[in-house]
Amino acid sequence: MAAEKDTVGHEEAVEFVRKVQKHINKEIYKDFVMVLCAYSDKRKDVVDVYRDVVELFADSPDLLQDFLRFLPTSVVLADLDSKFQILNI
């Protein structure tokens, strides 16, 4: 069985975090790092991380799009499906 998506390398992850740091204000960056730390410490699951980052990057859709590469596709699709159900689409 094929992997859900290609694994994103460590260097890509580091570059993304640097990009975030350059493009958003310090408070949002700090909150983003806190979310990542909470996930790393298993205090948040991937769904909570996704929802937090969607909120943090609300004014930066390009960053959100880049961030989605780091998540399992199933998490993103499940969240979209729940939004469509709320909208009766």
Sine and cosine of phi, psi and omega as CSV:
sin_phi,cos_phi,sin_psi,cos_psi,sin_omega,cos_omega
0.00,0.00,0.71,-0.70,-0.03,-1.00
-0.97,0.26,0.47,-0.88,0.06,-1.00
-0.91,0.42,0.43,-0.90,-0.03,-1.00
-0.88,0.48,-0.63,0.78,0.09,-1.00
-0.36,-0.93,0.30,-0.95,0.01,-1.00
-0.88,0.47,0.58,-0.82,0.04,-1.00
-0.95,0.32,0.71,-0.70,0.04,-1.00
-1.00,0.05,0.75,-0.66,-0.05,-1.00
-0.96,0.28,0.32,-0.95,0.01,-1.00
-0.85,0.53,-0.69,0.72,-0.01,-1.00
-0.88,0.47,-0.64,0.77,0.05,-1.00
-0.89,0.46,-0.64,0.77,0.01,-1.00
-0.90,0.43,-0.69,0.72,0.02,-1.00
-0.89,0.46,-0.70,0.72,0.03,-1.00
-0.88,0.48,-0.64,0.77,0.01,-1.00
-0.90,0.44,-0.70,0.71,0.00,-1.00
-0.88,0.47,-0.63,0.78,0.07,-1.00
-0.89,0.45,-0.66,0.75,0.03,-1.00
-0.88,0.47,-0.69,0.72,0.03,-1.00
-0.86,0.50,-0.73,0.69,-0.03,-1.00
-0.85,0.53,-0.61,0.80,-0.02,-1.00
-0.96,0.26,-0.49,0.87,-0.21,-0.98
-0.97,-0.26,-0.11,0.99,0.03,-1.00
-0.78,-0.63,0.24,-0.97,-0.04,-1.00
-0.95,0.32,0.28,-0.96,-0.12,-0.99
-0.88,0.47,-0.59,0.81,-0.01,-1.00
-0.92,0.39,-0.70,0.71,0.02,-1.00
-0.92,0.40,-0.64,0.76,0.05,-1.00
-0.87,0.49,-0.71,0.71,0.02,-1.00
-0.87,0.50,-0.70,0.72,0.02,-1.00
-0.90,0.44,-0.62,0.78,0.03,-1.00
-0.88,0.48,-0.73,0.69,0.02,-1.00
-0.89,0.46,-0.62,0.78,0.03,-1.00
-0.89,0.45,-0.63,0.77,0.04,-1.00
-0.89,0.45,-0.71,0.70,0.01,-1.00
-0.89,0.46,-0.64,0.76,0.03,-1.00
-0.91,0.42,-0.66,0.75,0.02,-1.00
-0.89,0.46,-0.62,0.79,0.06,-1.00
-0.92,0.40,-0.70,0.71,-0.01,-1.00
-0.88,0.48,-0.59,0.81,0.01,-1.00
-1.00,0.07,0.08,1.00,0.01,-1.00
0.90,0.44,0.47,0.88,0.11,-0.99
-1.00,-0.01,-0.22,0.97,0.07,-1.00
-0.71,-0.70,0.58,-0.81,0.11,-0.99
-1.00,-0.07,0.09,-1.00,-0.11,-0.99
-0.90,0.44,-0.53,0.85,0.03,-1.00
-0.92,0.40,-0.69,0.72,0.04,-1.00
-0.90,0.44,-0.64,0.77,0.04,-1.00
-0.87,0.49,-0.74,0.67,0.01,-1.00
-0.83,0.56,-0.77,0.64,-0.03,-1.00
-0.90,0.44,-0.65,0.76,0.04,-1.00
-0.90,0.44,-0.68,0.73,-0.04,-1.00
-0.94,0.34,-0.59,0.81,0.10,-1.00
-0.83,0.55,-0.69,0.72,0.01,-1.00
-0.93,0.37,-0.71,0.70,-0.03,-1.00
-0.89,0.45,-0.61,0.79,-0.07,-1.00
-0.99,-0.15,0.38,0.93,-0.04,-1.00
-0.83,0.56,-0.55,0.83,0.00,-1.00
-1.00,-0.10,0.12,0.99,-0.03,-1.00
-0.70,-0.71,0.94,0.34,-0.06,-1.00
-0.86,0.51,-0.47,0.88,0.04,-1.00
-0.91,0.41,-0.65,0.76,0.05,-1.00
-0.92,0.39,-0.65,0.76,0.02,-1.00
-0.89,0.46,-0.70,0.72,0.01,-1.00
-0.86,0.50,-0.69,0.73,0.04,-1.00
-0.90,0.44,-0.64,0.77,-0.02,-1.00
-0.90,0.44,-0.57,0.82,-0.04,-1.00
-0.86,0.52,-0.41,0.91,0.04,-1.00
-0.89,0.45,-0.36,0.93,-0.05,-1.00
-1.00,-0.01,-0.10,1.00,-0.06,-1.00
-0.95,-0.30,0.46,-0.89,0.12,-0.99
-0.89,0.46,0.70,-0.71,-0.02,-1.00
-0.82,0.57,-0.59,0.81,-0.05,-1.00
-0.87,0.49,-0.55,0.84,0.01,-1.00
-0.92,0.40,-0.73,0.69,-0.02,-1.00
-0.90,0.43,-0.71,0.70,-0.01,-1.00
-0.90,0.44,-0.64,0.77,0.02,-1.00
-0.90,0.44,-0.64,0.77,0.01,-1.00
-0.92,0.38,-0.67,0.74,0.05,-1.00
-0.89,0.46,-0.66,0.75,0.02,-1.00
-0.87,0.50,-0.68,0.73,0.00,-1.00
-0.91,0.41,-0.59,0.81,0.04,-1.00
-0.92,0.39,-0.65,0.76,0.04,-1.00
-0.90,0.44,-0.62,0.79,0.02,-1.00
-0.90,0.44,-0.64,0.77,0.03,-1.00
-0.89,0.45,-0.62,0.78,-0.01,-1.00
-1.00,0.10,-0.02,1.00,-0.04,-1.00
0.86,0.51,0.66,0.76,0.01,-1.00
-0.99,-0.17,0.00,0.00,0.00,0.00
